[in-house]
Amino acid sequence: MAVARPANIDIAAALAEAEELYRARNPKSLAQHQAACEAMPGGNTRSAIHVDPFPLTMVRGEGARLWDLDGHEYVDFLSEFTAGIFGHSHPAIRRAIEQALEGGLNFGAHNTTEARFAAAICARFPSIGLVRFTNSGTEANLMAVSAARAITGRPKILVFEGGYHGGVFYFRGHGSPLNAPFEYLVGRYNGAPTSWSASTHAGRTRSSTPARSTTTY
C-alpha cells in the first residue's frame, strides 16, 4: 500500500507551498505590486525593503502595529530599521508635524528648525561637532566618502564583505554593477588582521563592485 507523502517533503517543495499560500493570503498586495511595477522599476523606490515573490503593501500604522491592504494586522519588529523607535503615529510626533504644516514646508531657503535640530544632535552626542542633513543613508555615505577622498587625497575605500551601505555601496555576494565607481579594499567583518592587511598592503581591490562604516585609505 502506497504511503502518502507530504507535499513539502524537501526545501524546494516547501518553499513553493509557502509561496502559494502567501499569494493566496495576499491578493490585494499582489495586485498593488503589479500595478506599481507599471510606473516604478521593481514596483518600488527602495530595493532594501523588497521581498520575493512580492512585498506586502501596508496602509496603516499605529503604535507597534501595522495593517496591510488585505486587512491583516502585524506587530512591527522592524521599526524602520530602528529609525521608528517611537512607533507609528505617536501623538507628540503628530503634533510636531501638524505645527510644521501650519507654518509651511519647503521654503527653498534657510529655516530655524534645521539649526535647532542639528544643535540638539551635537548636544546629545559629544563626538559629533557639525551636522549636514541628507535625504537618505545612501546620500549621506556618498557625500561622506566623496568628501573624505577629496580632503585626504586618498582614493581607496575600505569596505567589508557582506556589507550594505546604501544603494550604491552594496558588497554582498559579488557586489553590484550599480556601485559608486570607487576603488575598494575588501576586508572581512570581525577579521581585524585580514582587514588591517588589506588596508596596509592593498589586499584585494575591486573597482565599483566587490558594515555600515566606510573608511577612506
RALINPE-V674722 format. One record per residue. N is the residue number from 1. RES is the residue in three letters. SS is DSSP state (@ for helix, = for strand, . for the rest). PHI is phi in whole degrees, 0 to 359 (none if undefined). PSI is psi as a letter, one per 20 degrees, with the letter a starting at -180 (none if undefined). Layout:
((N | RES | SS | PHI | PSI) (N | RES | SS | PHI | PSI))
//
This chain:
((1 | MET | . | none | p) (2 | ALA | . | 290 | p) (3 | VAL | . | 262 | p) (4 | ALA | . | 293 | p) (5 | ARG | . | 255 | q) (6 | PRO | . | 297 | q) (7 | ALA | . | 297 | h) (8 | ASN | . | 260 | l) (9 | ILE | . | 290 | h) (10 | ASP | . | 230 | r) (11 | ILE | @ | 296 | g) (12 | ALA | @ | 298 | g) (13 | ALA | @ | 292 | h) (14 | ALA | @ | 296 | g) (15 | LEU | @ | 295 | g) (16 | ALA | @ | 298 | g) (17 | GLU | @ | 295 | g) (18 | ALA | @ | 296 | g) (19 | GLU | @ | 294 | h) (20 | GLU | @ | 296 | g) (21 | LEU | @ | 294 | h) (22 | TYR | @ | 298 | g) (23 | ARG | @ | 297 | g) (24 | ALA | @ | 293 | h) (25 | ARG | @ | 279 | h) (26 | ASN | . | 230 | l) (27 | PRO | @ | 294 | h) (28 | LYS | @ | 289 | h) (29 | SER | @ | 295 | h) (30 | LEU | @ | 297 | g) (31 | ALA | @ | 297 | h) (32 | GLN | @ | 295 | g) (33 | HIS | @ | 296 | g) (34 | GLN | @ | 297 | h) (35 | ALA | @ | 292 | h) (36 | ALA | @ | 295 | h) (37 | CYS | . | 294 | i) (38 | GLU | . | 287 | h) (39 | ALA | . | 239 | i) (40 | MET | . | 226 | q) (41 | PRO | @ | 300 | p) (42 | GLY | @ | 72 | j) (43 | GLY | @ | 76 | j) (44 | ASN | . | 202 | r) (45 | THR | . | 245 | j) (46 | ARG | . | 212 | n) (47 | SER | @ | 297 | h) (48 | ALA | @ | 296 | h) (49 | ILE | @ | 254 | j) (50 | HIS | . | 281 | q) (51 | VAL | . | 226 | q) (52 | ASP | . | 271 | q) (53 | PRO | . | 280 | i) (54 | PHE | . | 194 | q) (55 | PRO | . | 277 | q) (56 | LEU | . | 287 | q) (57 | THR | . | 255 | o) (58 | MET | = | 271 | q) (59 | VAL | = | 240 | i) (60 | ARG | = | 204 | q) (61 | GLY | = | 220 | p) (62 | GLU | = | 210 | p) (63 | GLY | = | 62 | c) (64 | ALA | . | 260 | j) (65 | ARG | = | 237 | q) (66 | LEU | = | 233 | q) (67 | TRP | = | 234 | p) (68 | ASP | = | 262 | r) (69 | LEU | . | 296 | h) (70 | ASP | . | 269 | j) (71 | GLY | . | 89 | j) (72 | HIS | . | 277 | q) (73 | GLU | = | 254 | p) (74 | TYR | = | 228 | q) (75 | VAL | = | 272 | p) (76 | ASP | . | 272 | n) (77 | PHE | . | 269 | i) (78 | LEU | . | 281 | g) (79 | SER | . | 51 | l) (80 | GLU | @ | 51 | l) (81 | PHE | @ | 54 | l) (82 | THR | @ | 81 | i) (83 | ALA | . | 285 | h) (84 | GLY | . | 264 | l) (85 | ILE | . | 291 | i) (86 | PHE | . | 265 | j) (87 | GLY | . | 78 | a) (88 | HIS | = | 256 | p) (89 | SER | . | 59 | l) (90 | HIS | . | 297 | p) (91 | PRO | @ | 305 | g) (92 | ALA | @ | 294 | h) (93 | ILE | @ | 288 | h) (94 | ARG | @ | 299 | g) (95 | ARG | @ | 297 | g) (96 | ALA | @ | 295 | h) (97 | ILE | @ | 294 | g) (98 | GLU | @ | 297 | h) (99 | GLN | @ | 295 | h) (100 | ALA | @ | 294 | h) (101 | LEU | @ | 296 | h) (102 | GLU | @ | 296 | h) (103 | GLY | @ | 274 | i) (104 | GLY | . | 100 | q) (105 | LEU | . | 235 | q) (106 | ASN | . | 55 | m) (107 | PHE | . | 283 | i) (108 | GLY | . | 69 | k) (109 | ALA | . | 203 | r) (110 | HIS | . | 291 | q) (111 | ASN | . | 221 | r) (112 | THR | @ | 276 | h) (113 | THR | @ | 291 | g) (114 | GLU | @ | 297 | h) (115 | ALA | @ | 291 | h) (116 | ARG | @ | 296 | g) (117 | PHE | @ | 294 | g) (118 | ALA | @ | 298 | g) (119 | ALA | @ | 296 | h) (120 | ALA | @ | 295 | h) (121 | ILE | @ | 295 | g) (122 | CYS | @ | 297 | h) (123 | ALA | @ | 291 | h) (124 | ARG | @ | 285 | h) (125 | PHE | . | 240 | o) (126 | PRO | . | 302 | h) (127 | SER | . | 286 | i) (128 | ILE | . | 262 | p) (129 | GLY | . | 265 | g) (130 | LEU | . | 221 | q) (131 | VAL | . | 233 | p) (132 | ARG | . | 237 | p) (133 | PHE | . | 277 | q) (134 | THR | . | 227 | r) (135 | ASN | . | 271 | i) (136 | SER | . | 198 | r) (137 | GLY | @ | 295 | h) (138 | THR | @ | 300 | g) (139 | GLU | @ | 296 | g) (140 | ALA | @ | 299 | g) (141 | ASN | @ | 292 | h) (142 | LEU | @ | 296 | g) (143 | MET | @ | 295 | g) (144 | ALA | @ | 295 | g) (145 | VAL | @ | 293 | g) (146 | SER | @ | 296 | g) (147 | ALA | @ | 294 | g) (148 | ALA | @ | 297 | g) (149 | ARG | @ | 295 | g) (150 | ALA | @ | 291 | g) (151 | ILE | @ | 286 | g) (152 | THR | @ | 273 | h) (153 | GLY | . | 76 | j) (154 | ARG | . | 258 | p) (155 | PRO | . | 273 | h) (156 | LYS | = | 273 | q) (157 | ILE | = | 241 | p) (158 | LEU | = | 275 | p) (159 | VAL | = | 231 | r) (160 | PHE | = | 231 | q) (161 | GLU | . | 304 | p) (162 | GLY | . | 86 | i) (163 | GLY | . | 282 | q) (164 | TYR | = | 229 | o) (165 | HIS | = | 241 | j) (166 | GLY | = | 134 | a) (167 | GLY | . | 299 | h) (168 | VAL | . | 244 | j) (169 | PHE | = | 223 | m) (170 | TYR | = | 240 | o) (171 | PHE | . | 232 | k) (172 | ARG | . | 275 | q) (173 | GLY | . | 59 | c) (174 | HIS | . | 261 | j) (175 | GLY | . | 79 | b) (176 | SER | . | 220 | p) (177 | PRO | . | 293 | i) (178 | LEU | . | 269 | i) (179 | ASN | . | 300 | q) (180 | ALA | . | 302 | q) (181 | PRO | . | 281 | m) (182 | PHE | . | 251 | r) (183 | GLU | = | 265 | o) (184 | TYR | = | 252 | q) (185 | LEU | = | 256 | p) (186 | VAL | = | 257 | o) (187 | GLY | = | 256 | r) (188 | ARG | . | 252 | p) (189 | TYR | . | 300 | p) (190 | ASN | . | 63 | k) (191 | GLY | . | 240 | m) (192 | ALA | @ | 306 | g) (193 | PRO | @ | 300 | g) (194 | THR | @ | 294 | g) (195 | SER | @ | 294 | h) (196 | TRP | @ | 295 | h) (197 | SER | @ | 296 | g) (198 | ALA | @ | 296 | h) (199 | SER | @ | 283 | h) (200 | THR | @ | 262 | h) (201 | HIS | @ | 239 | j) (202 | ALA | . | 77 | h) (203 | GLY | . | 46 | b) (204 | ARG | . | 274 | p) (205 | THR | = | 243 | p) (206 | ARG | = | 233 | p) (207 | SER | = | 257 | o) (208 | SER | . | 72 | h) (209 | THR | . | 234 | r) (210 | PRO | . | 278 | none) (211 | ALA | . | none | o) (212 | ARG | . | 249 | h) (213 | SER | . | 273 | p) (214 | THR | . | 237 | p) (215 | THR | = | 251 | p) (216 | THR | = | 278 | p) (217 | TYR | . | 236 | none))
//
